[in-house]
């Protein structure tokens, strides 16, 4: 193998390059950044009520009665972040739940982790709700304008506005009310 021989993709490449390409392909098929933001929002919400912050010789302990609710909200946000990564079809539910948990964290857990966790979870939840899976560009060819005179389409009719014709030989009315049997449905409830 010489220096001018191209590397076969996946075979002769360095394993980190293959891993990075596979990770980018995986990341592109799900709301990755939304899940990451939601997880990053859950960490400060769960951490700050149990942290002992040192400011010089002053120890600031924030262990309050809201510590348990902060831990629950933070853990739920981290779980929702992982859910966005591995169960992309529940993205709308997980995004709305993340937004609601972020809003609930303001009064229950030290202003939502000093607004850091609140903002991360809020932005991540909004990104999850807004994310839409990408479609294949080759799946739907672009339609050309086939309007004739007066703007009416020339070819096939729109299936949403097409008038359905009854099937010949089968009764189309299942309610029992039709002009053929003399019932109009006004007095047939009984």
Buried (B, 14 or more C-beta within 10 A) or exposed (E): EEEEEEEEEEEEBEEEEEEEEEEEEEBEEBBBBBBBBBBBBBBBBBBBBEEEEEEEEEEEEBEEEBBEBBBBBBEBBBBBBEBBBEEBEBBEBBBBBBBEBBBBBBEBBBBBBBBBBBBBBBBBBBBBBEBEEEEEEEEEEEEEEEEEEEEEEEEEEEEEEEEEEEEEEEEEEEEEBEEEEEBEEEEEEE
